[in-house]
């Protein structure tokens, strides 16, 4: 097959490489000329994705993958088009479709009746978007008829950055078409471009799952991610209550989860990334009466302030005049990405408490940190307060020697060793203070 992947970001580019490695010719389309140039040179545009550098270089050298900025031209040469363009959401749960609208217009310009092109959207969407927004837009701007001249399907990406190739094998590929023919063709498409691990735990088995409609596939992605946000919100509320009452919530969670019907997640300083804090907002856009979802989102959004509040309480009510460091700006350990990271709210809360704030992250240079208008911190410099925001592996070995003068340590991810910090007040989200009797 000839396949166009629209959007060569942290999901789209690994997908394009995966398709190429499966023996197909792939056109990568992206509006960023620098990204296109790097891809065509066989160079990964971003670090941190396992195997991407190696696989990309091989695919480009073999002539299986080329990139270009002209999406319509690429689509016109293709049997299938996979769309992985970002959808942004504001704090009021309103989607901003601008980038996807533009990409869809470009795709429409490349559709040809004789190609009977298969168009698959993988970007997570509110329920009904594929049928009610993309289908009419493609039809209107191409002059063609969906289900007859081309076919539209929704199939959500279900991978995490950093391990895309592993996750593509691990999880069933969900899809739903606007018609039976589109769903049939999409099933055949993914069976040719993906390989699946055996999953004896799944009654249906691993592979391509047709959910019967685009709406069901759209909701499945929102549901699986919203579940995690709601679960974390519950864990955070448990953690706040437990700490106030002298209880270690982690012992409670371990005990509760020893029963097979309990799957409580872990509390923490923040829920970040492109997915977990975003997709519940897309669900709320469809279902504004979802009080459970809204309450969980509010609970999780409040955690950075709560976590900083632990330090403020330990300092006697103010951090005025104290030098504080936020450890980790990434939204999760091992990933160089700040999308919806808790670092922003954590810094804001520390500044409101009067602290002089610096930041540290082993994945970012000082120049990159200053690009966010933050003051970089170097391990070994004097500091009074430390708040761990991202669970980078290297932080597990930190001690008081790395943070000279530190008197208050707040571990927002439960990764530090309290014994390494001597007499400093050591606090963990979800646990009473060290030595506390109440």
N, C-alpha and C positions, 0 to 999 in steps of 0.2 A: 504493500500500500504506500501511497504518498499521503503524509499527514502533516498538517500545520498545527503547531502549538502556539497559541496567542498569549503572550506574557511570559517572559523568561526570567521570572523571579525565583524565589527560594523553593517553590513547588514546581512551577512550570518548567524550569530548565532541567531538573532531575527527571521529570516526566518525559521531556523530549529526548533525553539521553536514553532513558529506559526503552522508549519506542524504537529508537535507532539500534540499540543493542539487540532488539528482538528481530532485526532483519529488515526494517522498513526505512524508507527515505523520509527524513523529517525536515520540514522548514520551520525554523523558530522565528516568530515574528514579535518584535518589541519596538516600542517608540523611542527607546534610548539607544542612540547610535553607539555610545561607548560600550554598552552591553553587547550589542551586535558585533562590534569589532573584536571584543575579547573572546566571544564564543567562536567566531570564525577563525581565531588564532589558536583555538583549543585551550584557552585559558579560562578558568572559572572566575566569574565576576565577583564572587563573594566567598569567604572562607567558611569552614566549619561543617560542610556537608560531606559525610563519610563516603568515600569512593568517587565523589564527583570529579575531582581533578583528573584522576586516572581514566575513568570511563568517558569523560568528555573529550579528552585528548585522543583517545582511541576512535571514538565515533567520528570526529571531525577528520582525522587522518584517513579514515576508511571511506570518506565521502558520503557517509550516511546522514550527516547532520550539517546543515548550513543555516545561517541566520540572516535576517533582512528586516528593514523597517517598513517595507511596503506590505501590509497585511493582505490587502485585496489581491495583490499579485500572487502571494503564496497560496491563498485560499483557492484561487482560480486553477491552480495546478494540483489540487489535493482531492483525495477521496473522503477524508475525514478531517474535521477541525475540532481541536480541544481547546477550550477557553479557560485560562487561569489568571484572569485580570483582577486586581484587588477591588473589593467593595468596601467603602469606608462607612462608618457609623458614628454619629455624634452622641453626646452625652444624653440626649433626649430620645435615643433609640430610633433616630431617623436615618435611613440609609441614604448615602450619596452615591448615586448610580453613574456619575459623570464619566468616569474612566471606562466603565463597562458599556455605557451607551455609545461612547466613541468607538470602542473596539467592535461592538455589534454593527455599527454603521459601516466600518471597514470590511467586516466579514460579508455583509450584505452586498457590498460592491464587488466582491469576488465570486459570489455564487453563480453557477452556470447550470442551466436546466439539464444539459446533457451529462453533467457529472453526478446528479442526484446525491449531492453532498450530505454527509452525516455531520451535524453540528452538535457537539456535546459541551455543555457548561459544567465545569467542575468547581467554580467559585461558589462558596456557601451563600445561599439566597433565602429571603423570606418565602414562605409557602405561597405558591401561585405566580411567582415572578417569571418562571420559564414560559408558562402558557400565556400569561396576560401581558407581559412586557416584551420578552425577546421574540416570541413567535410573530406578533403583529408588526414589530419593528423590522424584522428580517423580511417579512412579506412585503411591507409597504415600500421599503427601500430597494429591494431586489426586483420587485414586480413578479415574483414567483409565489407558488403556493406550497406551504408546509404540508407534508404528508403525501405530496405528489411529486414536486420538483426537488425538494430537499427534506431532510428529517431532523427534528430537534429532540434532544434527550438531555436529562439532567443526571449527573453522576458525581456525587460529592467526593472531593479529596478527603482522605482519612489518615493522613500521615503527619508526622512531626518533623520539623526541620532538624537536620543533623542525622536523621536515620530514615530518610525517605525510601531508599532502595530496600531496606529491611522491612519497613511497614507495608510497602506495596505487595510483598509476598505474604505477609502475616494476616492481613485482614480481608474479608470478602469485599468485592467491588460492587457497591450498590448502584443501581440505576433505575430510572423510570422514564418512559417515553411519553410523547404526546399522542402517539399511536402505536399500534402493534408492530408495524414494519420498522419503525425507528428503533423500538426496543430490541427487536430481533437483530437488527444490524449492529446495534451498540453492543449487544451480548457477544456477537461474533468478533467484533472489533477488539474488545478487551481480552477475549480468550486468545487472540493472536499477539497482543502486545504485553501481556502480563503473565507471570508465572507464580503459582501459589504454593505455599507450604501446606503440608497435611495438617488438618485441624480435627482430630478425632473428637474433640470436645464440642464441636458444632454438629448438631443433628442434621442440619442441611448440608454440611460439608463446606469447605473453603472453595472460593471461586467467584463467579459472577452471579449476583442475585438480582433478578428483575422484580422490583417491588410493585409493578403494575401501573404506576402513574408517576409523572414527574413530581406531583405534589407529595406523594408518599416518600419519595427519595429526598426531596427537599426537607421534609419534616424529620426524617430519620437522622440527618446530620445535625439539625438544630436540637433534636431531642437528646442525642448522645452527648453533646457538648454542654447543653443546659443542665443535664443531670449532674455533670461534674461540678458546675458552678454552684448548684443548689446543695450538693453534698458538702462541698468545701464550706459554703456559708453555714450549714448546720454544724460542721466541725468547729468553725470559728466561734459560733455562739456557745457551743459546749466548752471550748477552751477558755473563753472569757469567764464563764460561770465557774468552771472548775478552779481556775487560778484564784478567783475571789474567795473561794471556800476551802482553800488549802488542799486541793485535789490535783493530782497529776493526770491530766486528761489523756496522756499517751498510754498510761496503764489502763485507763477506762476503755479507750478505743481498742487496744489489744485484746482486752477481755471480751468486749462486745463482739468483735470480729471473729472470735473463736467459734461463734455460732454461725452456721453457713448462710443465714439469711440477713446478716448484718455486714455492710461494706462501707463503714464510715471512713472518709478520707482524713487527711491530716490538716490541722489548722496552720496558719502561717501569716506572715506580714502582708502578703499581697497576692492577687491573682492577675497575672499579666499575659502578654502574648497576643497574637492575632486572633485567637480562637475563643478561649474560655470566657474572657470578659466581654467579647463582642457578640457572639452568636445568641446569647440570651436576649440581647437588645433587639436582634432581628426577630426573635420569637415574640417578644413583647410588642413589636410593631404590628404583627398579625393578631396578637391576643393580648390587648392591653389590660384585660381583667385577670391576668395570670398573677395573682397576688403572691403566690409562693415564689415564683421566679423573681418578681420585683424585690421582694424582701431579701432574698439571698444575694441579689446583686448589690443592694444597699449595704448589707452586712459585710460583704467582701470589700466593697469600696471604702468602708470605714476602718479597715484593719491597719493601714499605715499610720493613721493618726492614733489609733489605740496603742500600737506598738511603741511609737515615740512617747506616748503618754506614760508608758512603763518607766522609761528613762527619766522623764520629768518628775514622776513621783519619787523615784529613787534619789533624785537630786534635791528634793525638798520643795518642788513646785515650780522651778524655773531652771533653764539652762543658760541663762544670761551670763555672758563672759566665758563660756566653756567652748572648747574646740571639739567639734564632733566630726566623725567620719562615717559615711555610709559605705559599707562594704558590698560592692556589687551593684552595677547599674543595669545589667541585663535583666530581662524578665524571668529568666531561669538559668540555672547553672549550665555552663558549657556552650551557651548560645550567644553569639555576638549580635544581639538584637534588643532594642529598648521599647518595642511596640507595647503600649499600655503597661509599661513596667511600673512597679510600685515605687521606683526610685523617685519619681517626680513628686508624688504626694508625701513621701518620707522626707525629702529635702524641704518641702514647703512647711511640713509640721515642725521640723527641727528649727527652721528659721523663725517661725511664729513663737517658738518657745525661747527664742533669744540666742540660740547657738550660732557659732561661726562654723559653717558647714564646708567640709571637703568631701571628695568622693574618691573611691578606689575601685578599679576593676582590672584584673590581669589581662583581659582580652582587649582593652582599649589603651591607646597611647595617651600621654598627657595632652598632646595636641587635639586628639579627638574629644577628650573630656572637656577641654576648654571651648571646643566648638559648640557644646551645649551650654556654655557660660557657667561652667562649674570649675571650682578650684581643685586640681588634682591633689591627692594625698599619696605620699610615699611611705611604705612600711618602714618603721624605724623612727619616724618623726613623732614628736610629742602630740598626744591627743588625750582628751578627758573622757569622751563618750564615744562608744562604737556601736553602730546598729548594723547587723548583718541583714542584707536585703536579698542577695542572690546566693544560691548554694553551689558556688564554684568548688570543684574538688580540692583545689589548693588551699581553700580557706579552712579545711578540716584540721590542718596542722598549725593554725595560728595560735600564738600565745601572747602573754603579756610582754615578752621581749620584742614582738613585732609592733606592739602598740604602747610604747613607753608612756607611763603616766596615766594610763587608762584606769578609771575608777568605776565606770559603769559600762557593762557590756550587755546589749540586748540581742539575743540570737533569734532572728525572725524566722529561721528555717530549721532549727534544732539540728545543727551540724557541728557546732563548736564543742570543745571539751572544757567544761567549767574548771577542772583541776589545773588547766594550763594558765589560768588567769589569777591565781593567788588570792589576794584579799579583795579583789574588785567585786562589786555587786554584780552578780551574774543572773540575768533574767531570760526566760524562754517563753515565747508565746504559748499559752496553754498550761503553764506550770506555775505554782507559787514560787515566790522568790526563794533563792537558796537560803536555807536556815529559817525560813518563815514558819511561824506556827499558826498563822491565820490567813 
